[in-house]
């Protein structure tokens, strides 16, 4: 499987800023991108078209969305459908990001609805899971990850194509804090995620990508990506500058 390097720009960048950063990233990485790597940009909705144009036609560079709603269309003010994302050229989308869960109030059931609906609509979905610091200290890592993955994939067909569904492990306490899970912590969590995917999807679960997210930076990316069961990274703050993210992509 190809390792996936995903940039989540969150609520940052105007259209021009996004296009410039994406174009710079392609310039810095396209010629040197190692075989077996894929780069994904997740800009704000307003910049999807500009980023798509800046990424060009190189199949190693993909466009994705940070969120969507689990309906084709309708009276859902402020929401975006998978069909709208596909129409603008996006092929990936996130579900269950910790900020959607813990800041904006999305529960496990809604995350599961989105995951299944997005896949059925034709998007590749990255389901985000992870524990809060109090849950880790209470020894509830396995409980939290099992619950979130089980609920998040509840209505996903068990014969889903492995390349269509990925899981991003993001310990909530390491997102945007400068803290990063150590190798042993990442290995433990990713082994739990892999075991759960295999339990739910059989041998196909061994071919689903598991990403790590949480204060990934140029100086720790090589070590993280080299760990067992780490099939890429989901990067927040360090992806906002093309130079920084290019160093992660080429790590």
N, C-alpha and C positions, 0 to 999 in steps of 0.2 A: 504494500500500500504506500501511496505517496504521503510524506509528512506535510502537514498543513500549518502554515504560519498565518494566523488571522489577526488583523488589526481592527480593534473596536474603537472607533473614534468618538463614541458616545455623543454628547451634545457639544461638539466642537466643530469649527470650520464653516465658513461661508462657502458658496459654490466655487468661487475663484480660488480660495485657499485650498479647498479639497482637490480641485483639479490640478493645481500646481504641485501639491504634495504627492499625489498619485503619479503624475508624470515624472517627477523627480525620482520616485521610488523605482519605477520601471527602468529609468536610465541607469540607476546605480546597481541594479540587481540582474537585469535580463541576461546580460552576457555571461555573468558569473554564477548564475543560479545552478546549484548542484542538481544532478539527475535525481528524480524522485521527490521533488519538492514542489509544493503549490502555495501560492500567495493569495490571500483573501483580504479584501478591504471591505469594511462595514462602516460606511459613512452615514451621516444623518440623512433622512429621507430627501431633504431638499437638494442634496448634492449627488444623488444616485446617478442621474443622467450624465453629469459632468465627469464623474469618476469613471463611469463606463467608457466614455469617449477617450479619457486619458489613458486608460489601461490598454486600449487597442484590441487587437485580435489574437494576441498571444494567449493560448489556452492555459498557460501556467499561471495566469493572473485572473482571479475571479472576483465578482462583485456580490456582495450580500447585504442584507438588511438586519438591523438590530432588533426589530420587532414586527409583528403583524397581528391581525385579528382573524379569528377562526370563522370567517364567513366570506362568501363570494362577493357580496355587495349588500347594501341596505342602509337603514337609518342608524348608522353608528358613527356619530360625529367625531371627527378627529382620528379615525382609524384608517388603516391601510390593509388591503386584502393581498393574499399571495398572488392572485392574478395580476394585480397592479405592479407588484414587484417583478414578476416574470416579464411583464410587458416592457419594463424599463431596462431589462437585461440582467437583473439579479438572479442568481442561481442558488444562493445560500440564504439562510436566516437563522437567527438565534432564538431560542426559547428558554425561559427559566433563569435568565441572568439574575444574579443576586440583587441587583438594583431594582429589577422588575418585581422580584419577590418581596424584598425587605423595605424598599422605599415606596414602591407604587402598589403594594398590596396584592400581588398575584399569588394565588394559592396553588397547591400541587395539582388540583383538578383542572384549573384553567390552563396551567402549563401543559398538562397532558392533552387537553383538547387542541391546543395550538400545535403541538408536536405532530399529532396524528393528522390534523387538517393540512398543515403545511406539506407534509410528505405526500399526502394524497393529491394535493394540488400540483405537485411536481417540483417542489423546492427540496434542496438538501438541507437538512435541519441539524443544528448543533444544540443539543440539550445541555444546559448548564446546571451543575449540581455542586453542592458544597456546604460545609458546616460552619456555624458561628463559633466564636472562641469559647463560649460557655458550653456549647455542645461537645467540643473536642475535649475540654477539661473534664467533662462529666463522663467521658468514655463512650460517647454516643456516635462516633464517626460512622461505624458500620450501619447503625440504625438509621441515621439520617440519609446516607447515600442509598441504602436499600429502598427506603420509603420514596425518595425523590425519583429514582430511576424506575421503580415499579409503577408509580403514579404517572410519571412523565411518558411512559411508553405503553400505558394501559390499553389504548385502542390502536396501537401501531400493529399492522399485520406481522405475524411472526415470520413471514417469508420476505420481509422488506429487504431490498438490496443493501448489502452491508455498506457500500460507499455512500448511500443516501443518508444514513444516520450516524452522527458522531456524538460523543459525550465530552464535555469540557468540565474537568474538575477544577473548581475555583474555591479554595477555602476563603470564606467571607472575610476572615480576619487578615488576609494577605492582599486584599484588593485595594489598591490605591494607598496603602499604608506604608509602603517601603519594606514591610515584612514579607518574607518569602518562606514557604515551607521548605524544610531541609530535605535532602535526598531520601532519607529514611521515611519521612512523612509522605512524600510524594509516591514513593514505591508502595507503601502500605495502602494509600488511598486508591491508586490506579489498579493495584491488584484486586481490591474489593470491587471496583467498577467493572473490571474485566470479568471477574467471576459472576457478577450479576448479569452482565450482557450475555454470557454463555448460558446461564441458567434460563434466561428468557428467550434467547434466539438460537440456541444450539451452537453448532460450530461456526455459524455466521458471525456470532458474537466475537470470535477471535479476529475477524477481519474488519471490525468497526473501529474507527480511530478514536483514541482517547487523548484529548489535549489537556495541557496544564495551563492554568491562568492564575495570576496573582503576583504582581510586582516583578514580572519578567523584564529583564534589562539586558543590554548587550553583554555585560560582564558575567551574567549567570546563565545565559541562554544555551551555550554549548553543553554545560554540565546537565542542565535539565533535559534537553532534547536527547541526550545520550542515555538516559535512564530507561530501564525496561518498562514496557507498556506506555511510554510517552511517544505519541505519534504526531506531536506538534504542539503549538502554543497558541493561546488566545491572549493578546497583548493589548493593554489599555494605554496608559500614559506614555509609555516608551514607543508607541507606534505613531505618535502625533508629529514627530519629526522624521522626515524621510531618511536622514542620515542614521539616526538611532535604529529605526526599524530595519533598515537595510543590513545593518551589522548583525541584527538578530536573525534575519532571513538567511544570511550567508554564514552563520555561526557553524 
